[in-house]
Amino acid sequence: DGGLDLAFDAVAECGVPSDLPVGVDTLIETVPGAAAFNGGCLLGTDAQGLYSFELAQPAEVRITTTSISPVMFSIRRVCDDAGSEVSCEDGDFASFEGPLDAGRYVVIFEGLSDITARLEVVQDGGDDQLVNACAPAAMGEIMQ
């Protein structure tokens, strides 16, 4: 019919994502050309790694990354459906912070060099699981 049919992620296969544990700096294993997931901020041209986590209840979530080169990551409900993307972040220290509903999430990381990621979660009405969360000191106060 001469129309343009764009099918993002049509060639990508999900496989079994690795677990992204809470409160642990995780070295993201990426494989060049392994998946070519794209959509959102993902280019599908750099090495990618597929990870997942599950929330038993709604929570405030923070994902931070470090790398010597820019990082992109997509948070999705379904790995091979760019339309299920909740957020796509990119930059030198790409990060996400925001509320997520209960359920399973897939995170697709993409970058040119080693990536370290950290997932932190605060359950609604529950204990704060975020690390290094401190109240600021008052002017002249000595912290012990």
C-alpha positions as CSV (number, residue, x, y, z in Angstrom):
1,D,0.0,0.0,0.0
2,G,3.1,2.3,-0.1
3,G,2.7,3.3,3.6
4,L,5.5,3.4,6.1
5,D,5.4,0.7,8.8
6,L,7.6,1.3,11.8
7,A,7.9,-1.7,14.1
8,F,10.3,-0.8,16.9
9,D,11.9,-3.8,18.7
10,A,10.6,-6.2,16.0
11,V,14.0,-8.0,15.8
12,A,14.9,-7.9,19.5
13,E,14.5,-11.0,21.7
14,C,13.9,-10.6,25.4
15,G,15.4,-13.8,26.7
16,V,15.6,-13.9,30.5
17,P,16.6,-10.6,32.1
18,S,19.2,-10.6,34.9
19,D,18.0,-9.4,38.3
20,L,18.7,-5.8,39.3
21,P,19.0,-6.1,43.1
22,V,17.9,-3.4,45.5
23,G,20.7,-1.4,47.3
24,V,23.6,-3.0,45.5
25,D,26.0,-1.4,42.9
26,T,25.6,-3.8,40.0
27,L,28.1,-4.0,37.1
28,I,25.8,-4.2,34.1
29,E,26.8,-6.9,31.6
30,T,26.2,-5.6,28.1
31,V,26.6,-7.4,24.8
32,P,27.4,-5.5,21.6
33,G,24.7,-6.1,19.0
34,A,22.9,-8.7,21.1
35,A,19.4,-7.2,21.0
36,A,19.1,-3.8,19.3
37,F,16.2,-2.7,21.4
38,N,15.2,0.8,20.4
39,G,12.6,3.5,21.0
40,G,12.5,6.3,23.6
41,C,16.1,7.4,24.1
42,L,17.7,4.0,23.1
43,L,19.6,4.0,19.9
44,G,19.9,0.3,19.5
45,T,23.4,0.7,18.2
46,D,25.5,0.3,21.4
47,A,26.0,-2.6,23.7
48,Q,22.9,-3.4,25.7
49,G,22.1,-5.3,28.8
50,L,18.6,-6.5,30.0
51,Y,17.7,-6.4,33.7
52,S,14.5,-6.6,35.7
53,F,13.0,-6.0,39.1
54,E,9.7,-6.4,40.8
55,L,7.8,-4.2,43.2
56,A,5.3,-6.0,45.6
57,Q,3.6,-2.6,46.1
58,P,3.7,0.9,44.7
59,A,7.0,2.6,45.6
60,E,9.3,5.5,45.0
61,V,12.2,4.2,42.9
62,R,15.6,5.6,42.1
63,I,18.0,4.1,39.5
64,T,21.4,5.7,39.2
65,T,24.2,4.9,36.8
66,T,27.9,5.6,36.5
67,S,30.1,5.1,33.4
68,I,33.0,6.8,31.7
69,S,30.7,7.5,28.7
70,P,27.0,8.4,28.4
71,V,24.5,5.8,29.4
72,M,20.9,5.3,28.2
73,F,18.3,3.2,29.9
74,S,14.7,2.4,29.3
75,I,12.3,1.3,32.1
76,R,9.5,-0.8,30.5
77,R,6.7,-3.1,31.6
78,V,7.4,-5.4,28.6
79,C,10.9,-5.6,27.2
80,D,10.0,-5.9,23.6
81,D,7.3,-3.2,23.6
82,A,8.6,0.3,23.3
83,G,5.0,1.5,23.9
84,S,5.1,0.1,27.5
85,E,8.0,2.4,28.3
86,V,7.6,4.2,31.7
87,S,10.8,6.4,31.3
88,C,13.9,6.6,29.2
89,E,16.9,8.4,30.6
90,D,20.2,9.3,29.1
91,G,23.4,11.3,29.9
92,D,26.7,11.1,31.6
93,F,25.1,10.1,34.9
94,A,21.7,9.0,33.7
95,S,19.2,8.5,36.5
96,F,15.5,8.1,37.2
97,E,13.6,8.9,40.3
98,G,9.8,8.6,40.6
99,P,6.8,6.6,41.7
100,L,6.1,3.2,40.1
101,D,3.1,1.0,40.5
102,A,3.5,-2.6,41.8
103,G,4.6,-5.1,39.2
104,R,7.5,-6.3,37.1
105,Y,9.7,-3.8,35.3
106,V,12.4,-4.4,32.7
107,V,15.4,-2.1,32.4
108,I,17.4,-2.0,29.1
109,F,20.8,-0.4,29.6
110,E,22.8,0.8,26.7
111,G,26.3,2.3,26.5
112,L,29.8,2.2,25.0
113,S,31.7,1.3,28.1
114,D,31.2,-0.4,31.5
115,I,28.0,0.7,33.4
116,T,27.4,0.4,37.1
117,A,23.7,0.8,38.2
118,R,22.0,1.0,41.6
119,L,18.3,0.5,42.3
120,E,16.9,2.0,45.5
121,V,13.3,1.7,46.7
122,V,11.2,3.4,49.3
123,Q,7.9,1.5,49.9
124,D,4.9,3.8,50.4
125,G,4.3,4.1,54.1
126,G,7.2,1.8,54.8
127,D,10.8,2.0,55.8
128,D,13.2,4.1,53.8
129,Q,15.6,1.7,52.0
130,L,17.5,4.5,50.3
131,V,21.2,4.6,51.2
132,N,23.0,7.8,52.3
133,A,19.7,9.7,53.0
134,C,20.7,12.3,55.6
135,A,19.1,15.4,56.9
136,P,21.2,18.5,56.3
137,A,23.1,19.9,59.3
138,A,22.2,23.3,60.6
139,M,24.7,26.2,60.2
140,G,27.5,25.7,62.8
141,E,26.2,22.2,63.9
142,I,28.9,19.6,64.4
143,M,27.9,16.2,63.0
144,Q,28.9,13.1,65.0
